[in-house]
Amino acid sequence: MKRSALGVLALSLILLLNIVFTQLAVHQYYHERYGAVLIYAGLNVILFPLAVLIYKKERDKGGNARE
């Protein structure tokens, strides 16, 4: 099963964004800015299905597609 560099880079970027948004949410929560916390948490939730789609696309590349 061969992975493309673009897929690995995209998943790495999404992981980085998840870490950044989580850190920003914690920071804003500490300063009691709950509106910003909801925005960062929402962005974190939106990134998860995107990562799953990229992972499935990369996994199914090649001759051994699982269902």
NORHU-V559614 format. One record per pair of residues at least 24 apart in sequence whose ideal C-beta (glycine too) atoms are under 10 Angstrom apart, sorted by the first residue. I is the first residue (numbers start at 1). J is the second residue. If there is no record, write none. Layout:
i,j
I,J
I,J
This chain:
i,j
1,58
1,59
1,60
1,61
1,62
1,63
1,64
1,65
1,66
2,58
2,61
2,62
3,58
3,59
3,61
3,62
4,57
4,58
4,61
6,54
6,58
7,54
7,55
7,57
7,58
7,59
7,61
8,54
8,58
10,50
10,51
10,54
10,55
10,57
10,58
11,50
11,51
11,54
11,55
11,58
13,47
13,51
13,54
14,47
14,48
14,50
14,51
14,52
14,54
14,55
15,47
15,51
17,43
17,44
17,47
17,50
17,51
18,43
18,44
18,47
18,48
18,51
19,44
20,44
21,45
21,46
21,47
